[in-house]
Each structure stands twice: as C-alpha cells, then as structure tokens.
C-alpha cells in the first residue's frame, strides 16, 4: 500500500468548490488524491451529468494539477481503494448532520477491509451548506452558482440547462 495516495470517493454531480476545498486540503497531506466517482451510488434518474461526464469535468478542473486524478469505479469503495494501492480515504464533514452517515460508512468500510483508514476533513466554513443537489437546483431555476462551483463546472451546467431548455 502506498500511504502517499488518498482516494476521495463520492457522486460529484457536479464537483463543487466544497469538494475542491477538501481535495486541496488532502493535497497538503498526501502526494496524490484520486477522486473516485462511484457508479453504484450515483445512478439516480435526477442526475445532471453522466458518470463519464463527471469524470471528464473533474479532469478538466484539475488539468493543471498533476497530483489529482479522476476516475470512475464500480462496486465497493474499499475494493477500488485497494486496487489503487491506497488505504487512506478522505471524506468531508460539513456539519453534525453528516456525521452519523459518515461514521456508519467508515465503520462498514473498515469491517469490509480492516486496513482502510478514513480521514474526515472539515471544509472551509463558506462551504458547509453546499451540496451538489442544491447547486443543481439553484442553477436549474436560473440562480447564480458562480460562488459555489468552478468556472468550468458553471459553463458545463449552463450548457446543459440551455440544451434541456431548447428541447
Ligand atoms: N462540499 C460540498 N458538498 C459536499 C461535500 C463538500 N465537501 N461533501 C459532500 N457533499 C455533498 C455532495 O455534493 C452530495 O450532495 P447531494 O446529495 O446533494 O448530491 C452529498 O454531500 C453526499 O455526497 P457524496 O459525498 O458524494 O457521497 P454519496 O453519499 O453520494 O456517496 C459514496 C458516498 C460514493 C462514498 C458511497 O456511497 C460509496 O462508497 N459507494 C460505493 C459502494 C460502497 O462501497 N458501498 C458501501 C459503503 S459503506
């Protein structure tokens, strides 16, 4: 196992500045962060971007950051982590309300693979109320999401909503 690599799993539909904050904090601790877009957790009908689009978008966001990699994965997150030689998993904790679910997942993951270590990181306070679905909803209803997502993500969201409006 390579302890200078961490995986950051999630649905990322889309990646927000809150996620980016966690990635950048992670980069202070490890050499490489692998963002894993989970196929199993995320195939909801209300998804804005397909799994491939999310991965492509994340790669674009980090085009100038060779220490960040993005990929999708199927099946268990612990199997994905193990296959990448990483036993460190990063998760962001935005509020106490995240805690119970995150704690449950961390313990489940550990019972599936005792070697895994989950690192919870607190995001910048400006991002504690952010979630991808809220950002999607605000953008869909014509609100400005500039403060919540990177310029590249905003551009793709605008395109996507323009496409669906013209249909
Ligand atoms: N900033 C902004 N938003 C954040 C955030 C942050 N730092 N951290 C989490 N969020 C938001 C996400 O945008 C997402 O918002 P949404 O629900 O409105 O779309 C929400 O919090 C939770 O999303 P995410 O962190 O992506 O987690 P998830 O619950 O969608 O997925 C997986 C969690 C993918 C890690 C989990 O389902 C998994 O491991 N799946 C693979 C299968 C598996 O191994 N299952 C057993 C797990 S024990």
Boltz pocket constraint, residues with backbone or C-beta under 6 A from the ligand:
constraints:
  - pocket:
      binder: B
      contacts: [[A, 9], [A, 10], [A, 11], [A, 12], [A, 13], [A, 14], [A, 16], [A, 17], [A, 18], [A, 19], [A, 22], [A, 36], [A, 38], [A, 40], [A, 41], [A, 75], [A, 76], [A, 77], [A, 78], [A, 92], [A, 93], [A, 94], [A, 104], [A, 105], [A, 106], [A, 108], [A, 109], [A, 123], [A, 127], [A, 130], [A, 131], [A, 132], [A, 133], [A, 134]]
      max_distance: 6.0
